[in-house]
Amino acid sequence: MDVDPTHHRRGVGSALVHALCESIGDDGIKFLFVATLHPSVAYEPYQRTRSFYEKLGFVYVLAEHGFVPETNPIAYYLKVFEPS
């Protein structure tokens, strides 16, 4: 999922994530993972991406270096849904 950069900072991404979380939470799903570029790579657009997910309650839980080049490591973020 991606929002065109010309529409960043307008609430579009947050609305999309909130709608997704509400929908899958209603289906009994307990966890949502997202993957993005690892924080060890200082590339500004992905620093904003990680900050966006963290503000929405996602927590950094895992790094993957095994199947991708070291110059492009992946960070996984997790959001846990509380039972209703």
PDB file of N, CA, C and O in Angstrom:
ATOM      1  N   MET A   1       0.861  -1.161   0.000  1.00  0.00           N
ATOM      2  CA  MET A   1       0.000   0.000   0.000  1.00  0.00           C
ATOM      3  C   MET A   1       0.905   1.220   0.000  1.00  0.00           C
ATOM      4  O   MET A   1       1.925   1.254   0.688  1.00  0.00           O
ATOM      5  N   ASP A   2       0.525   2.200  -0.765  1.00  0.00           N
ATOM      6  CA  ASP A   2       1.344   3.392  -0.886  1.00  0.00           C
ATOM      7  C   ASP A   2       0.437   4.577  -1.204  1.00  0.00           C
ATOM      8  O   ASP A   2      -0.582   4.433  -1.879  1.00  0.00           O
ATOM      9  N   VAL A   3       0.820   5.727  -0.714  1.00  0.00           N
ATOM     10  CA  VAL A   3       0.109   6.963  -1.029  1.00  0.00           C
ATOM     11  C   VAL A   3       1.062   7.829  -1.834  1.00  0.00           C
ATOM     12  O   VAL A   3       2.222   8.006  -1.459  1.00  0.00           O
ATOM     13  N   ASP A   4       0.577   8.360  -2.925  1.00  0.00           N
ATOM     14  CA  ASP A   4       1.384   9.225  -3.774  1.00  0.00           C
ATOM     15  C   ASP A   4       1.972  10.351  -2.920  1.00  0.00           C
ATOM     16  O   ASP A   4       1.252  10.972  -2.139  1.00  0.00           O
ATOM     17  N   PRO A   5       3.264  10.617  -3.061  1.00  0.00           N
ATOM     18  CA  PRO A   5       3.913  11.648  -2.236  1.00  0.00           C
ATOM     19  C   PRO A   5       3.243  13.018  -2.312  1.00  0.00           C
ATOM     20  O   PRO A   5       3.348  13.797  -1.365  1.00  0.00           O
ATOM     21  N   THR A   6       2.565  13.329  -3.400  1.00  0.00           N
ATOM     22  CA  THR A   6       1.888  14.629  -3.493  1.00  0.00           C
ATOM     23  C   THR A   6       0.680  14.699  -2.559  1.00  0.00           C
ATOM     24  O   THR A   6       0.116  15.774  -2.353  1.00  0.00           O
ATOM     25  N   HIS A   7       0.281  13.556  -1.993  1.00  0.00           N
ATOM     26  CA  HIS A   7      -0.862  13.514  -1.075  1.00  0.00           C
ATOM     27  C   HIS A   7      -0.453  13.166   0.357  1.00  0.00           C
ATOM     28  O   HIS A   7      -1.311  12.936   1.210  1.00  0.00           O
ATOM     29  N   HIS A   8       0.861  13.127   0.624  1.00  0.00           N
ATOM     30  CA  HIS A   8       1.320  12.861   1.986  1.00  0.00           C
ATOM     31  C   HIS A   8       0.893  13.987   2.919  1.00  0.00           C
ATOM     32  O   HIS A   8       0.658  15.118   2.495  1.00  0.00           O
ATOM     33  N   ARG A   9       0.799  13.640   4.214  1.00  0.00           N
ATOM     34  CA  ARG A   9       0.507  14.591   5.291  1.00  0.00           C
ATOM     35  C   ARG A   9      -0.918  15.151   5.202  1.00  0.00           C
ATOM     36  O   ARG A   9      -1.189  16.253   5.678  1.00  0.00           O
ATOM     37  N   ARG A  10      -1.825  14.382   4.590  1.00  0.00           N
ATOM     38  CA  ARG A  10      -3.222  14.810   4.484  1.00  0.00           C
ATOM     39  C   ARG A  10      -4.171  13.816   5.165  1.00  0.00           C
ATOM     40  O   ARG A  10      -5.390  13.973   5.095  1.00  0.00           O
ATOM     41  N   GLY A  11      -3.612  12.800   5.821  1.00  0.00           N
ATOM     42  CA  GLY A  11      -4.447  11.830   6.515  1.00  0.00           C
ATOM     43  C   GLY A  11      -4.893  10.650   5.671  1.00  0.00           C
ATOM     44  O   GLY A  11      -5.605   9.773   6.161  1.00  0.00           O
ATOM     45  N   VAL A  12      -4.485  10.615   4.413  1.00  0.00           N
ATOM     46  CA  VAL A  12      -4.914   9.538   3.519  1.00  0.00           C
ATOM     47  C   VAL A  12      -4.353   8.198   3.995  1.00  0.00           C
ATOM     48  O   VAL A  12      -5.101   7.230   4.131  1.00  0.00           O
ATOM     49  N   GLY A  13      -3.058   8.134   4.246  1.00  0.00           N
ATOM     50  CA  GLY A  13      -2.430   6.883   4.695  1.00  0.00           C
ATOM     51  C   GLY A  13      -2.999   6.410   6.023  1.00  0.00           C
ATOM     52  O   GLY A  13      -3.286   5.225   6.194  1.00  0.00           O
ATOM     53  N   SER A  14      -3.159   7.325   6.953  1.00  0.00           N
ATOM     54  CA  SER A  14      -3.724   6.957   8.257  1.00  0.00           C
ATOM     55  C   SER A  14      -5.135   6.408   8.099  1.00  0.00           C
ATOM     56  O   SER A  14      -5.491   5.418   8.738  1.00  0.00           O
ATOM     57  N   ALA A  15      -5.940   7.043   7.252  1.00  0.00           N
ATOM     58  CA  ALA A  15      -7.309   6.571   7.024  1.00  0.00           C
ATOM     59  C   ALA A  15      -7.300   5.170   6.419  1.00  0.00           C
ATOM     60  O   ALA A  15      -8.112   4.326   6.799  1.00  0.00           O
ATOM     61  N   LEU A  16      -6.397   4.922   5.490  1.00  0.00           N
ATOM     62  CA  LEU A  16      -6.307   3.595   4.879  1.00  0.00           C
ATOM     63  C   LEU A  16      -5.931   2.535   5.906  1.00  0.00           C
ATOM     64  O   LEU A  16      -6.545   1.469   5.954  1.00  0.00           O
ATOM     65  N   VAL A  17      -4.927   2.822   6.724  1.00  0.00           N
ATOM     66  CA  VAL A  17      -4.487   1.856   7.733  1.00  0.00           C
ATOM     67  C   VAL A  17      -5.575   1.645   8.776  1.00  0.00           C
ATOM     68  O   VAL A  17      -5.825   0.508   9.175  1.00  0.00           O
ATOM     69  N   HIS A  18      -6.227   2.708   9.226  1.00  0.00           N
ATOM     70  CA  HIS A  18      -7.304   2.572  10.220  1.00  0.00           C
ATOM     71  C   HIS A  18      -8.458   1.735   9.665  1.00  0.00           C
ATOM     72  O   HIS A  18      -9.009   0.890  10.372  1.00  0.00           O
ATOM     73  N   ALA A  19      -8.823   1.966   8.407  1.00  0.00           N
ATOM     74  CA  ALA A  19      -9.905   1.184   7.791  1.00  0.00           C
ATOM     75  C   ALA A  19      -9.510  -0.284   7.685  1.00  0.00           C
ATOM     76  O   ALA A  19     -10.323  -1.167   7.956  1.00  0.00           O
ATOM     77  N   LEU A  20      -8.279  -0.546   7.297  1.00  0.00           N
ATOM     78  CA  LEU A  20      -7.804  -1.929   7.214  1.00  0.00           C
ATOM     79  C   LEU A  20      -7.817  -2.587   8.582  1.00  0.00           C
ATOM     80  O   LEU A  20      -8.289  -3.715   8.721  1.00  0.00           O
ATOM     81  N   CYS A  21      -7.308  -1.900   9.589  1.00  0.00           N
ATOM     82  CA  CYS A  21      -7.259  -2.460  10.943  1.00  0.00           C
ATOM     83  C   CYS A  21      -8.656  -2.755  11.471  1.00  0.00           C
ATOM     84  O   CYS A  21      -8.878  -3.787  12.104  1.00  0.00           O
ATOM     85  N   GLU A  22      -9.591  -1.858  11.215  1.00  0.00           N
ATOM     86  CA  GLU A  22     -10.963  -2.080  11.661  1.00  0.00           C
ATOM     87  C   GLU A  22     -11.567  -3.295  10.956  1.00  0.00           C
ATOM     88  O   GLU A  22     -12.236  -4.118  11.581  1.00  0.00           O
ATOM     89  N   SER A  23     -11.329  -3.393   9.685  1.00  0.00           N
ATOM     90  CA  SER A  23     -11.881  -4.497   8.896  1.00  0.00           C
ATOM     91  C   SER A  23     -11.322  -5.848   9.326  1.00  0.00           C
ATOM     92  O   SER A  23     -12.078  -6.796   9.539  1.00  0.00           O
ATOM     93  N   ILE A  24     -10.007  -5.940   9.454  1.00  0.00           N
ATOM     94  CA  ILE A  24      -9.430  -7.242   9.801  1.00  0.00           C
ATOM     95  C   ILE A  24      -9.627  -7.565  11.272  1.00  0.00           C
ATOM     96  O   ILE A  24      -9.680  -8.735  11.649  1.00  0.00           O
ATOM     97  N   GLY A  25      -9.738  -6.531  12.111  1.00  0.00           N
ATOM     98  CA  GLY A  25     -10.029  -6.774  13.520  1.00  0.00           C
ATOM     99  C   GLY A  25     -11.399  -7.410  13.688  1.00  0.00           C
ATOM    100  O   GLY A  25     -11.590  -8.271  14.547  1.00  0.00           O
ATOM    101  N   ASP A  26     -12.348  -6.988  12.869  1.00  0.00           N
ATOM    102  CA  ASP A  26     -13.687  -7.571  12.898  1.00  0.00           C
ATOM    103  C   ASP A  26     -13.681  -9.028  12.458  1.00  0.00           C
ATOM    104  O   ASP A  26     -14.586  -9.787  12.804  1.00  0.00           O
ATOM    105  N   ASP A  27     -12.657  -9.423  11.694  1.00  0.00           N
ATOM    106  CA  ASP A  27     -12.552 -10.799  11.201  1.00  0.00           C
ATOM    107  C   ASP A  27     -11.804 -11.706  12.165  1.00  0.00           C
ATOM    108  O   ASP A  27     -11.558 -12.869  11.845  1.00  0.00           O
ATOM    109  N   GLY A  28     -11.440 -11.206  13.332  1.00  0.00           N
ATOM    110  CA  GLY A  28     -10.750 -12.019  14.326  1.00  0.00           C
ATOM    111  C   GLY A  28      -9.249 -12.120  14.121  1.00  0.00           C
ATOM    112  O   GLY A  28      -8.593 -12.918  14.790  1.00  0.00           O
ATOM    113  N   ILE A  29      -8.692 -11.338  13.219  1.00  0.00           N
ATOM    114  CA  ILE A  29      -7.244 -11.344  13.006  1.00  0.00           C
ATOM    115  C   ILE A  29      -6.587 -10.650  14.183  1.00  0.00           C
ATOM    116  O   ILE A  29      -7.059  -9.611  14.644  1.00  0.00           O
ATOM    117  N   LYS A  30      -5.497 -11.225  14.669  1.00  0.00           N
ATOM    118  CA  LYS A  30      -4.859 -10.721  15.885  1.00  0.00           C
ATOM    119  C   LYS A  30      -3.610  -9.894  15.644  1.00  0.00           C
ATOM    120  O   LYS A  30      -3.227  -9.095  16.498  1.00  0.00           O
ATOM    121  N   PHE A  31      -2.963 -10.073  14.489  1.00  0.00           N
ATOM    122  CA  PHE A  31      -1.699  -9.400  14.229  1.00  0.00           C
ATOM    123  C   PHE A  31      -1.669  -8.861  12.799  1.00  0.00           C
ATOM    124  O   PHE A  31      -2.273  -9.430  11.890  1.00  0.00           O
ATOM    125  N   LEU A  32      -0.962  -7.766  12.629  1.00  0.00           N
ATOM    126  CA  LEU A  32      -0.714  -7.217  11.302  1.00  0.00           C
ATOM    127  C   LEU A  32       0.771  -6.881  11.215  1.00  0.00           C
ATOM    128  O   LEU A  32       1.302  -6.148  12.050  1.00  0.00           O
ATOM    129  N   PHE A  33       1.429  -7.419  10.202  1.00  0.00           N
ATOM    130  CA  PHE A  33       2.834  -7.123   9.967  1.00  0.00           C
ATOM    131  C   PHE A  33       2.962  -6.201   8.769  1.00  0.00           C
ATOM    132  O   PHE A  33       2.212  -6.320   7.800  1.00  0.00           O
ATOM    133  N   VAL A  34       3.912  -5.284   8.838  1.00  0.00           N
ATOM    134  CA  VAL A  34       4.316  -4.506   7.677  1.00  0.00           C
ATOM    135  C   VAL A  34       5.833  -4.638   7.551  1.00  0.00           C
ATOM    136  O   VAL A  34       6.537  -4.845   8.540  1.00  0.00           O
ATOM    137  N   ALA A  35       6.313  -4.515   6.336  1.00  0.00           N
ATOM    138  CA  ALA A  35       7.751  -4.598   6.080  1.00  0.00           C
ATOM    139  C   ALA A  35       8.189  -3.325   5.364  1.00  0.00           C
ATOM    140  O   ALA A  35       7.491  -2.808   4.491  1.00  0.00           O
ATOM    141  N   THR A  36       9.353  -2.840   5.753  1.00  0.00           N
ATOM    142  CA  THR A  36       9.910  -1.642   5.123  1.00  0.00           C
ATOM    143  C   THR A  36      11.430  -1.706   5.224  1.00  0.00           C
ATOM    144  O   THR A  36      11.974  -2.645   5.805  1.00  0.00           O
ATOM    145  N   LEU A  37      12.101  -0.739   4.677  1.00  0.00           N
ATOM    146  CA  LEU A  37      13.559  -0.706   4.730  1.00  0.00           C
ATOM    147  C   LEU A  37      14.031  -0.552   6.175  1.00  0.00           C
ATOM    148  O   LEU A  37      13.474   0.239   6.936  1.00  0.00           O
ATOM    149  N   HIS A  38      15.040  -1.300   6.539  1.00  0.00           N
ATOM    150  CA  HIS A  38      15.568  -1.331   7.904  1.00  0.00           C
ATOM    151  C   HIS A  38      16.118   0.036   8.326  1.00  0.00           C
ATOM    152  O   HIS A  38      16.651   0.769   7.493  1.00  0.00           O
ATOM    153  N   PRO A  39      15.992   0.389   9.622  1.00  0.00           N
ATOM    154  CA  PRO A  39      16.489   1.682  10.116  1.00  0.00           C
ATOM    155  C   PRO A  39      17.989   1.893   9.943  1.00  0.00           C
ATOM    156  O   PRO A  39      18.457   3.031  10.000  1.00  0.00           O
ATOM    157  N   SER A  40      18.752   0.823   9.734  1.00  0.00           N
ATOM    158  CA  SER A  40      20.199   0.984   9.551  1.00  0.00           C
ATOM    159  C   SER A  40      20.538   1.668   8.233  1.00  0.00           C
ATOM    160  O   SER A  40      21.668   2.115   8.037  1.00  0.00           O
ATOM    161  N   VAL A  41      19.564   1.752   7.328  1.00  0.00           N
ATOM    162  CA  VAL A  41      19.759   2.455   6.062  1.00  0.00           C
ATOM    163  C   VAL A  41      19.156   3.849   6.209  1.00  0.00           C
ATOM    164  O   VAL A  41      17.942   3.998   6.341  1.00  0.00           O
ATOM    165  N   ALA A  42      20.005   4.853   6.186  1.00  0.00           N
ATOM    166  CA  ALA A  42      19.568   6.235   6.427  1.00  0.00           C
ATOM    167  C   ALA A  42      19.032   6.865   5.143  1.00  0.00           C
ATOM    168  O   ALA A  42      19.648   7.762   4.569  1.00  0.00           O
ATOM    169  N   TYR A  43      17.888   6.384   4.712  1.00  0.00           N
ATOM    170  CA  TYR A  43      17.255   6.906   3.511  1.00  0.00           C
ATOM    171  C   TYR A  43      15.972   7.600   3.956  1.00  0.00           C
ATOM    172  O   TYR A  43      15.040   6.949   4.428  1.00  0.00           O
ATOM    173  N   GLU A  44      15.926   8.922   3.806  1.00  0.00           N
ATOM    174  CA  GLU A  44      14.893   9.756   4.406  1.00  0.00           C
ATOM    175  C   GLU A  44      13.454   9.319   4.122  1.00  0.00           C
ATOM    176  O   GLU A  44      12.659   9.286   5.060  1.00  0.00           O
ATOM    177  N   PRO A  45      13.074   8.984   2.893  1.00  0.00           N
ATOM    178  CA  PRO A  45      11.684   8.575   2.686  1.00  0.00           C
ATOM    179  C   PRO A  45      11.270   7.391   3.568  1.00  0.00           C
ATOM    180  O   PRO A  45      10.126   7.333   4.020  1.00  0.00           O
ATOM    181  N   TYR A  46      12.174   6.460   3.814  1.00  0.00           N
ATOM    182  CA  TYR A  46      11.829   5.310   4.646  1.00  0.00           C
ATOM    183  C   TYR A  46      11.913   5.643   6.134  1.00  0.00           C
ATOM    184  O   TYR A  46      11.280   4.972   6.949  1.00  0.00           O
ATOM    185  N   GLN A  47      12.677   6.656   6.496  1.00  0.00           N
ATOM    186  CA  GLN A  47      12.638   7.123   7.881  1.00  0.00           C
ATOM    187  C   GLN A  47      11.239   7.649   8.187  1.00  0.00           C
ATOM    188  O   GLN A  47      10.707   7.418   9.272  1.00  0.00           O
ATOM    189  N   ARG A  48      10.646   8.358   7.226  1.00  0.00           N
ATOM    190  CA  ARG A  48       9.274   8.850   7.392  1.00  0.00           C
ATOM    191  C   ARG A  48       8.285   7.686   7.421  1.00  0.00           C
ATOM    192  O   ARG A  48       7.322   7.706   8.187  1.00  0.00           O
ATOM    193  N   THR A  49       8.521   6.674   6.590  1.00  0.00           N
ATOM    194  CA  THR A  49       7.632   5.506   6.566  1.00  0.00           C
ATOM    195  C   THR A  49       7.627   4.812   7.917  1.00  0.00           C
ATOM    196  O   THR A  49       6.563   4.495   8.449  1.00  0.00           O
ATOM    197  N   ARG A  50       8.819   4.571   8.481  1.00  0.00           N
ATOM    198  CA  ARG A  50       8.895   3.907   9.790  1.00  0.00           C
ATOM    199  C   ARG A  50       8.222   4.748  10.868  1.00  0.00           C
ATOM    200  O   ARG A  50       7.505   4.212  11.714  1.00  0.00           O
ATOM    201  N   SER A  51       8.444   6.045  10.847  1.00  0.00           N
ATOM    202  CA  SER A  51       7.815   6.944  11.817  1.00  0.00           C
ATOM    203  C   SER A  51       6.292   6.904  11.684  1.00  0.00           C
ATOM    204  O   SER A  51       5.581   6.906  12.689  1.00  0.00           O
ATOM    205  N   PHE A  52       5.795   6.870  10.463  1.00  0.00           N
ATOM    206  CA  PHE A  52       4.356   6.783  10.205  1.00  0.00           C
ATOM    207  C   PHE A  52       3.774   5.543  10.865  1.00  0.00           C
ATOM    208  O   PHE A  52       2.783   5.633  11.589  1.00  0.00           O
ATOM    209  N   TYR A  53       4.383   4.380  10.620  1.00  0.00           N
ATOM    210  CA  TYR A  53       3.864   3.147  11.209  1.00  0.00           C
ATOM    211  C   TYR A  53       3.960   3.163  12.737  1.00  0.00           C
ATOM    212  O   TYR A  53       3.043   2.708  13.421  1.00  0.00           O
ATOM    213  N   GLU A  54       5.052   3.679  13.265  1.00  0.00           N
ATOM    214  CA  GLU A  54       5.198   3.737  14.725  1.00  0.00           C
ATOM    215  C   GLU A  54       4.119   4.621  15.352  1.00  0.00           C
ATOM    216  O   GLU A  54       3.599   4.296  16.420  1.00  0.00           O
ATOM    217  N   LYS A  55       3.780   5.726  14.704  1.00  0.00           N
ATOM    218  CA  LYS A  55       2.726   6.607  15.216  1.00  0.00           C
ATOM    219  C   LYS A  55       1.363   5.915  15.210  1.00  0.00           C
ATOM    220  O   LYS A  55       0.471   6.284  15.975  1.00  0.00           O
ATOM    221  N   LEU A  56       1.205   4.914  14.347  1.00  0.00           N
ATOM    222  CA  LEU A  56      -0.053   4.179  14.263  1.00  0.00           C
ATOM    223  C   LEU A  56      -0.061   2.941  15.159  1.00  0.00           C
ATOM    224  O   LEU A  56      -0.989   2.134  15.100  1.00  0.00           O
ATOM    225  N   GLY A  57       0.975   2.792  15.987  1.00  0.00           N
ATOM    226  CA  GLY A  57       0.986   1.703  16.958  1.00  0.00           C
ATOM    227  C   GLY A  57       1.733   0.452  16.537  1.00  0.00           C
ATOM    228  O   GLY A  57       1.670  -0.559  17.235  1.00  0.00           O
ATOM    229  N   PHE A  58       2.434   0.490  15.424  1.00  0.00           N
ATOM    230  CA  PHE A  58       3.255  -0.645  15.009  1.00  0.00           C
ATOM    231  C   PHE A  58       4.575  -0.600  15.774  1.00  0.00           C
ATOM    232  O   PHE A  58       5.099   0.476  16.063  1.00  0.00           O
ATOM    233  N   VAL A  59       5.105  -1.775  16.097  1.00  0.00           N
ATOM    234  CA  VAL A  59       6.343  -1.890  16.862  1.00  0.00           C
ATOM    235  C   VAL A  59       7.349  -2.690  16.053  1.00  0.00           C
ATOM    236  O   VAL A  59       7.019  -3.738  15.496  1.00  0.00           O
ATOM    237  N   TYR A  60       8.583  -2.190  15.991  1.00  0.00           N
ATOM    238  CA  TYR A  60       9.659  -2.899  15.293  1.00  0.00           C
ATOM    239  C   TYR A  60       9.950  -4.201  16.024  1.00  0.00           C
ATOM    240  O   TYR A  60      10.226  -4.190  17.224  1.00  0.00           O
ATOM    241  N   VAL A  61       9.891  -5.331  15.305  1.00  0.00           N
ATOM    242  CA  VAL A  61      10.067  -6.622  15.965  1.00  0.00           C
ATOM    243  C   VAL A  61      11.121  -7.524  15.339  1.00  0.00           C
ATOM    244  O   VAL A  61      11.589  -8.452  15.999  1.00  0.00           O
ATOM    245  N   LEU A  62      11.508  -7.287  14.096  1.00  0.00           N
ATOM    246  CA  LEU A  62      12.374  -8.254  13.428  1.00  0.00           C
ATOM    247  C   LEU A  62      13.103  -7.621  12.262  1.00  0.00           C
ATOM    248  O   LEU A  62      12.554  -6.781  11.550  1.00  0.00           O
ATOM    249  N   ALA A  63      14.352  -8.038  12.076  1.00  0.00           N
ATOM    250  CA  ALA A  63      15.117  -7.632  10.899  1.00  0.00           C
ATOM    251  C   ALA A  63      15.425  -8.878  10.085  1.00  0.00           C
ATOM    252  O   ALA A  63      15.649  -9.953  10.640  1.00  0.00           O
ATOM    253  N   GLU A  64      15.435  -8.726   8.780  1.00  0.00           N
ATOM    254  CA  GLU A  64      15.737  -9.840   7.883  1.00  0.00           C
ATOM    255  C   GLU A  64      16.934  -9.464   7.026  1.00  0.00           C
ATOM    256  O   GLU A  64      16.890  -8.512   6.247  1.00  0.00           O
ATOM    257  N   HIS A  65      17.996 -10.230   7.188  1.00  0.00           N
ATOM    258  CA  HIS A  65      19.209  -9.978   6.410  1.00  0.00           C
ATOM    259  C   HIS A  65      19.586 -11.187   5.563  1.00  0.00           C
ATOM    260  O   HIS A  65      20.526 -11.116   4.771  1.00  0.00           O
ATOM    261  N   GLY A  66      18.872 -12.288   5.716  1.00  0.00           N
ATOM    262  CA  GLY A  66      19.287 -13.532   5.079  1.00  0.00           C
ATOM    263  C   GLY A  66      19.089 -13.611   3.583  1.00  0.00           C
ATOM    264  O   GLY A  66      19.987 -14.071   2.878  1.00  0.00           O
ATOM    265  N   PHE A  67      17.938 -13.177   3.066  1.00  0.00           N
ATOM    266  CA  PHE A  67      17.669 -13.386   1.654  1.00  0.00           C
ATOM    267  C   PHE A  67      17.726 -12.111   0.833  1.00  0.00           C
ATOM    268  O   PHE A  67      17.429 -12.129  -0.361  1.00  0.00           O
ATOM    269  N   VAL A  68      18.102 -11.015   1.452  1.00  0.00           N
ATOM    270  CA  VAL A  68      18.236  -9.755   0.714  1.00  0.00           C
ATOM    271  C   VAL A  68      19.658  -9.239   0.873  1.00  0.00           C
ATOM    272  O   VAL A  68      20.320  -9.573   1.856  1.00  0.00           O
ATOM    273  N   PRO A  69      20.139  -8.443  -0.057  1.00  0.00           N
ATOM    274  CA  PRO A  69      21.487  -7.882   0.102  1.00  0.00           C
ATOM    275  C   PRO A  69      21.584  -7.035   1.367  1.00  0.00           C
ATOM    276  O   PRO A  69      20.600  -6.431   1.792  1.00  0.00           O
ATOM    277  N   GLU A  70      22.750  -6.994   1.956  1.00  0.00           N
ATOM    278  CA  GLU A  70      22.964  -6.197   3.175  1.00  0.00           C
ATOM    279  C   GLU A  70      22.665  -4.718   2.944  1.00  0.00           C
ATOM    280  O   GLU A  70      22.386  -3.993   3.898  1.00  0.00           O
ATOM    281  N   THR A  71      22.719  -4.264   1.706  1.00  0.00           N
ATOM    282  CA  THR A  71      22.431  -2.855   1.431  1.00  0.00           C
ATOM    283  C   THR A  71      20.934  -2.580   1.389  1.00  0.00           C
ATOM    284  O   THR A  71      20.516  -1.428   1.269  1.00  0.00           O
ATOM    285  N   ASN A  72      20.124  -3.631   1.486  1.00  0.00           N
ATOM    286  CA  ASN A  72      18.677  -3.473   1.404  1.00  0.00           C
ATOM    287  C   ASN A  72      17.977  -4.348   2.447  1.00  0.00           C
ATOM    288  O   ASN A  72      17.080  -5.115   2.096  1.00  0.00           O
ATOM    289  N   PRO A  73      18.373  -4.248   3.739  1.00  0.00           N
ATOM    290  CA  PRO A  73      17.748  -5.101   4.757  1.00  0.00           C
ATOM    291  C   PRO A  73      16.309  -4.669   5.046  1.00  0.00           C
ATOM    292  O   PRO A  73      15.939  -3.508   4.872  1.00  0.00           O
ATOM    293  N   ILE A  74      15.530  -5.622   5.484  1.00  0.00           N
ATOM    294  CA  ILE A  74      14.111  -5.389   5.748  1.00  0.00           C
ATOM    295  C   ILE A  74      13.863  -5.323   7.257  1.00  0.00           C
ATOM    296  O   ILE A  74      14.461  -6.070   8.031  1.00  0.00           O
ATOM    297  N   ALA A  75      12.976  -4.423   7.654  1.00  0.00           N
ATOM    298  CA  ALA A  75      12.520  -4.340   9.037  1.00  0.00           C
ATOM    299  C   ALA A  75      11.035  -4.682   9.046  1.00  0.00           C
ATOM    300  O   ALA A  75      10.267  -4.195   8.216  1.00  0.00           O
ATOM    301  N   TYR A  76      10.646  -5.521   9.990  1.00  0.00           N
ATOM    302  CA  TYR A  76       9.237  -5.896  10.131  1.00  0.00           C
ATOM    303  C   TYR A  76       8.666  -5.202  11.364  1.00  0.00           C
ATOM    304  O   TYR A  76       9.291  -5.161  12.423  1.00  0.00           O
ATOM    305  N   TYR A  77       7.483  -4.668  11.199  1.00  0.00           N
ATOM    306  CA  TYR A  77       6.770  -4.004  12.280  1.00  0.00           C
ATOM    307  C   TYR A  77       5.468  -4.754  12.521  1.00  0.00           C
ATOM    308  O   TYR A  77       4.840  -5.237  11.579  1.00  0.00           O
ATOM    309  N   LEU A  78       5.070  -4.848  13.768  1.00  0.00           N
ATOM    310  CA  LEU A  78       3.896  -5.611  14.175  1.00  0.00           C
ATOM    311  C   LEU A  78       2.901  -4.718  14.905  1.00  0.00           C
ATOM    312  O   LEU A  78       3.276  -3.867  15.712  1.00  0.00           O
ATOM    313  N   LYS A  79       1.628  -4.932  14.603  1.00  0.00           N
ATOM    314  CA  LYS A  79       0.550  -4.298  15.360  1.00  0.00           C
ATOM    315  C   LYS A  79      -0.308  -5.427  15.901  1.00  0.00           C
ATOM    316  O   LYS A  79      -0.740  -6.305  15.153  1.00  0.00           O
ATOM    317  N   VAL A  80      -0.551  -5.400  17.198  1.00  0.00           N
ATOM    318  CA  VAL A  80      -1.366  -6.420  17.866  1.00  0.00           C
ATOM    319  C   VAL A  80      -2.749  -5.835  18.088  1.00  0.00           C
ATOM    320  O   VAL A  80      -2.886  -4.709  18.568  1.00  0.00           O
ATOM    321  N   PHE A  81      -3.772  -6.600  17.737  1.00  0.00           N
ATOM    322  CA  PHE A  81      -5.151  -6.161  17.949  1.00  0.00           C
ATOM    323  C   PHE A  81      -5.648  -6.690  19.260  1.00  0.00           C
ATOM    324  O   PHE A  81      -5.506  -7.875  19.559  1.00  0.00           O
ATOM    325  N   GLU A  82      -6.232  -5.812  20.049  1.00  0.00           N
ATOM    326  CA  GLU A  82      -6.815  -6.207  21.336  1.00  0.00           C
ATOM    327  C   GLU A  82      -8.162  -6.881  21.093  1.00  0.00           C
ATOM    328  O   GLU A  82      -8.918  -6.462  20.217  1.00  0.00           O
ATOM    329  N   PRO A  83      -8.462  -7.920  21.865  1.00  0.00           N
ATOM    330  CA  PRO A  83      -9.782  -8.538  21.703  1.00  0.00           C
ATOM    331  C   PRO A  83     -10.890  -7.556  22.083  1.00  0.00           C
ATOM    332  O   PRO A  83     -10.760  -6.776  23.026  1.00  0.00           O
ATOM    333  N   SER A  84     -11.992  -7.620  21.313  1.00  0.00           N
ATOM    334  CA  SER A  84     -13.099  -6.700  21.624  1.00  0.00           C
ATOM    335  C   SER A  84     -14.151  -7.351  22.468  1.00  0.00           C
ATOM    336  O   SER A  84     -15.145  -6.714  22.815  1.00  0.00           O
TER     337      SER A  84
END
